[in-house]
Amino acid sequence: MATKSIRCPISGTVFQIHKAPGDSVVAKEAVVTLECMKMEIPIEAPSTGRVVSIDVREGDSVVKDQQVFVLEI
C-alpha cells in the first residue's frame, strides 16, 4: 500500500487530535483539528485508509505545509 503525507492548509495551533496511529479512517473524516483566529479547521483524510503516524501534538503551533499525519491508502 502507498502512503500519503497530509499537510497543514494554514498556520495555527493544534486544537484536537481525533485519531491515533493504527486507526482506520474514511474519506472526509477529521483526523486533526486546528485553531486559527478562533476558528476550528478540520484536517480530513482525503481517502479511506489507516493512520500511520500523527506528527503533531495538541497545543503545537504549526505552519502552512507542515506535515501533520501520514495515511496509508
Order of alpha helices (4+ residues) and beta strands (2+ residues): beta-beta-beta-beta-beta-beta-beta-beta
